[in-house]
Each structure stands twice: as structure tokens, then as C-alpha cells.
Amino acid sequence: MNVQTSESGYHYNVMRRAIELIDQGGESLSLEELARQMDMSPAHFQRLFSRWTGVSPKRYQQYLTLGHAKALLRERFTTLETAHSVGLSGSGRLHDLFLKWEAMSPGEYARKGAGLTIYWGWFESPFGPALVMGTAKGICGMAFAAETGEEAAMQDMLSRWPLAEYVEDPMRLRPWVLSAFGAASDRLEPTPLYLIGSPLQIKVWEALMQIPSGQVTTYSQIAQAVGTPQAVRAVGTAVGRNPVSWLIPCHRALRKSGGLGGYHWGLPVKRAMLAYEAAQADA
């Protein structure tokens, strides 16, 4: 079941088509050509696109270029120790101000979800269909299916806690999801997270949450922040096993070279997330 407003669904479908065209055509694709392929007037398309992303189509094209990750690393690099000491994790836009979290104990993690009830539902997001899972304590899983497909995303998440009981209940999760994707409302409470992972994974995911929205860091910086500077590969694995994508921002971790590195739900989704956050930061 997808839980969304009709307007949100319409805008998402339009923007997904537009972003695919931008991704294929790069910066050489003109506003007029984009609008023509979208069967809209240039003025209407620009208004709609700017409302969705916060910036013009031309600006968003720049964020989607492959060189953007290197520019981010050069201009918006975050040293995690510094970010933590000055409280930068609370300064980001979007979801950074709207999170609270607690972690499952190592013993509970070892039981692979036994005795745990996990609620789930499908939602539309700025990055395609999102599978969201949560316990009574908070969101424990978020997967994006635009690249992998919904069945693969579902099986991936189910395999993480194979002994849990799963109940489809999107309306129970809906307030948390609205807050997670930045809905503006005084009635929405902070999005609670319930982290289910090994002690090292929890430490890595906590470090990821120190990276402000619109900024990036490197895998080696994360390894240093969690006290294992020689274990970059193990840290990279923990980053990749992040069960709550977007809210635990593993998309903000890049290679030292400026390369994107991997992304569990597909590199196009990672690029879209980085571009979206950069657009929101500059809007």
C-alpha cells in the first residue's frame, strides 16, 4: 500500500521523469527541451520543478553531474570530530533536527528479531517508493526500491530480522514518515529511530548521524571517529548495512578520491539524495 497525497504522487512522477532526462542529458539539456519532453510549457515546468526541489532545473542539473561529489568533498567536507564537538549535527536542514534514537542491546540483536513485532508499509518519497519498517519504539528500516524493485527491497529488509513478526500497518508509521521527509507541521513529533545492529554497526551509524545535511565526509574519517582508523573496510561494510537509509545518512559518505563509493539501493538514488540536499541547503 502506498500512502501519499494525490498532489505528492503527481509531483513525484513528474520529477522522476525529469530527473531521468537530466541524468541522461547532463547540463547540455536546455530548459525548453526538458519542458518539451515533459509535454509542458517552459514556465510551468520551471515552476513545478522549483517547487519540488527548491532550485531551478539548471541548478539541479549541476548537482546531478558526476563531478558534484568531488566538489562536495572539496567544499563541504566535514571532519566528524569537529562536527560533533561544535554540535553541527543539529544544524542541518531537512530531517537532522527531527531525530531521536535508541539502540537495541547486543543480546537483543543476536536474537535476530525474535519476539519483536515490526510494522511496515510502502510510501512515496522524493527518491521513489520507500519501504518503511518500525517497532513500537521507532523506525528500524527504510529501503528505496526505485533501482532494486519492491520485491527485492522487501526481501532484503525481511532477511535482516528473520525471526520477527511482520505486520502491514502503514497508517501507524505515517506520522513518523511525514516527519522523516521534512513535512512542515507543528503537530509532528521528532522521528524516533530504533537501531538494530551490532555494537560496531551502531557506532558507525551514530557517526553518520553527525554529518550535517548538505555536507559529506569520507569512509576513513568515519573509521577514525569510531576509534578504528585501520578498519576502513569493516566500517564500509557497516555503512552499507545501514538499515535506515536517508535518516541515517550513509549517502553522505564518499571515497577519499571524491568517488561516490557504493550504495545499497543503487548509485542513482545516492546521487539524487546528495543533489536534493545540496539544493535544499542552497535554496
N, C-alpha and C positions, 0 to 999 in steps of 0.2 A: 504494500500500500504506500503510495506517495502522499505525503501531507504537505500541501502548498496552497497558496492563493492562485487564482487563475492569472492574475497580472504577473506574479512572480514567475509562473511557468512560462508565460508568453515571452517575457523578457529574457529568461534563461535560454530558451530555444533560439531566439533571435541572436543573442550574443554568442552562443556556442557556434552557430553557423558563421558569424562574422569573425570570431577568433580563429576558426579553422582557415578561413580565407586569408586573414592577416598572416597566419603562420606559414601558409604556402607561398604567399606573395611578398612577404617581407615589407621593408619600408618603401619599396617601389610602387606598391599598390596605392592608387590615389583614392581620395575620399569619394570622388564621383564614380569611380569604377566599383568600389566597395558597395556604395549605395545601389548602383545599377544591378549588381549581382544579388543584392538583398531585396530587389523589387521595391525600393523606397526612394523618395527624393533625398538628395544630399542633406538638406536642412533637417528633415525628420529623422533620418538615420543618425546624424550627429547628436541631436537632442537625446534620442533614445540611448545611444551608446554612452554618452557622457553621464546620463542619469544612472546607468548601470555600473560603470567603472569609476566614475568621479573625474575622469580626464577625457580628452578628445581621442578619437580613433588614431590620429597621427602620433600622439604621445604614447598611446598604448602599444602601437607598432614598435616604438623604440624599446619599450620594456620587454617585448617578446623576442627581440633579436638574440641570437646565441651569445653575443658579446656582452649582454647585460649582466650575466653572472660575474664576469670579470670586473665590470665597472662597480658592481655592488661590493665585491670583495675589496676593491681599491678605495672606495669612497665611504662605505657604510659597514666596515669591518668592526665587530665587537669582540674585545677581549673579555672573556666571561668573568674573570676575577674582578675586573674593573666594573663591569655591568652590575655584578652582584653587590659590590661594596657601595656603589652610589645609588642603588635602588632603581636602575634603569628598567628592570623587568616590569615595573609598574607604570612606565611612561608610554608604552606603545599604544597605538590606536587599535581598533577592532576588538579582539577578544582579550587582550592582555590584562585589561582592568576587570575582567569579568570571570575570573577563575578562582576556585578554591579546590584543594585536593587533599586526599589522604591515600595511603598505600596499604595494600593487603600485606599481612605478615608473611615472612618466608614460609612458615608452616602451611598457611592457607594456600599460598601459591603452589606448593608441592602437591596439593590435593587436586590440582587440575580442574578446579571449579566444582568439585563435589560439594553438594549442599547449598550451592549458590543458584539463585534464580536470576536470570539475565533477560531483560525485556529488550525487544528490538523493533525497528521499523525503518522504512525507506523514506527519504526526504530529498527534495530538490535543494541544491546548494549552488553557490557561484561556480563550482567546479564539477558540476554534473551530479548524477544520482549518488546520494550518500547513504550508506548503511550505518545506522547509529544503534549502539547497544549500551545498556546501562543496568546497574543494580539499583537497589533502594537507596544506595549512598551516592550515586552519581554515574556519569558517563564512563564506561570502561572500554568502549570500542567505537571507532569511526573509520569507515573504509569508503573509498571513492571508486566507482565502477565504470567511469567513462572509458577507460582503456582496457580494463580487465574483463568487463561484463559482470552483470549482477550475480549470476550463479557462482562464478569463481570467487567473487568478493565474499559472498555468504559462506562458502565452504572454507575459505581462508580464516574467517573470524571464528567459525564454529570449531575449527581444529585447535584453536588456542586454549580453549577451556572445554575439553570434550566431555567432561562429566557433569557439567552444569545443566540445569533445566532452562530451556529457552521458551519464552512466551512472547508472541507478537502483540505489541501494545504501543503503537506509535503515539497515541494521544498522551500517554503517560510521560513520554520523553519530549514531547513537543515544546514545552516552555524552556527546557534546557537547550534544545536545538536552536530555537529562536535567539536566545541569548548568545549561544556559541557563534552564530553567524552575524552578530552585530546588530540585531534588531533593536531599535530605539524605543524603549518603554520604561517608565518609572516603576512599572509593576513587575518587571523581570528581575529575578534574583541572580546573583553570580552563578555561573555554570559550575556545578560540582563535578570533579573527576574522581574516579576510584581506580587507582593504578594497580594492575595485576601483573606482576613481573618478578624476576629475580632481584636480589639486592643490587647487583651491578646495573641491571637494566633501569631500576628505579633511580639510581644516582645519575645515570646518563639522561634519563627523561627529565629529571629535575633540572639538570644543567641546560637542556634545550629550552626549558621554560624561562630561563634567564635572558634569552636572546630577544631584544625588543622587536616589535613588528616593524618591517621595513628595513631591517638590518640582517646581517649574516655573520657566520663565524666558520671555522674550519673543524674538521674531524680531530685534528691534532690538538686544537685548543680545547675541545670537549674532553679529550683524554687527559690533558693537564688539569682541567677543572675538577675532574672526579678522582684525581690522585693516581692515575695510571698512564703516565706520559709515554711509556713504551708499548702500550697495548692499544694502539690506534685501530688495529684490525678488529679486536674484540669490541671496542667502542663502536666502530662502524656497524658491526653486526647488531649491537643493541639499538643503535639508531634505526636500523632497518626493521627491527622487530617492534618498533613503537606501535601500540595498538590503537592510539587515539590521534590519528593524523589530523593536521591543521591546528588542533588545540595544543597538542604537544608538538611544537613546530620543527619537526625533523627536516622540513623543506628548506629551512634556513641554514643547514649545514652543507658546506661546499668543500671541494678539494682545495689544497694549497694553491694549485695552479689556476684556480678560478673555474675549473670544470664543475659541472653540476653534481657529479657523482651519481649514485643510483637513487631510485625512488620506488618504493614498494608498489605504488599504484600507478606507475608509469611516468616517465620523464615529462611528457606534455603537461601532466597535472602539476608537477613541481614547478615547471616554468610558469604556468598560469598563476599559481599561488604567489610566486615571487613578484610577478608583474602586477598582480592585483594589490598586493601590499605596498609596493612602491608607488602605485597610482594613488592609493588612499593616503599615503604619507605625504605626497606632493600636492594633493588636491587642495 
